[in-house]
Amino acid sequence: MRASLMSLFYKIFISLFFKKNPNEIVFSTSFKTHYKEKELATLIEMSQLTNAPIRILYIQKDKEFSKKQSKNKALLNQILGTTSFTHHVLYRSDIQEGARFFFKVAKAR
C-alpha cells in the first residue's frame, strides 16, 4: 500500500512541477560517494514513472579514477540496473561550466 501511495504522490508531483514528463534526468556525480539503494530510490522511481532515462554526468578533473571511484561507479551501475541509464564524461576544470555545457547540448537535441 505504501509503495502505491508513493507512486501516486510522484505522479501528482511530476504533473504539477513539469508541464510534461522530462525527456531525461541528469544525475551529476564525482563517484566519490558510496550511494545506497535507499538514497537513489526516488531517482529510480521518477525515471520509471516518466520513462525518462538517467544520464549520469561525470565532470572529470583528475586524470584517472581512484579505486574508490571505480568501486562506487560499479555500485551505482548495480543500483540503477533496473532503469535505463547512460554515462557521460566531460573534461572540464570548472564543474559549473561543464554542467551548463551539458544542458545546452542536451537542450539542442
Secondary structure as UniProt FT lines:
FT   HELIX           2..17
FT   STRAND          25..28
FT   HELIX           37..50
FT   STRAND          54..60
FT   HELIX           67..79
FT   HELIX           80..82
FT   STRAND          85..91
FT   HELIX           95..108
//
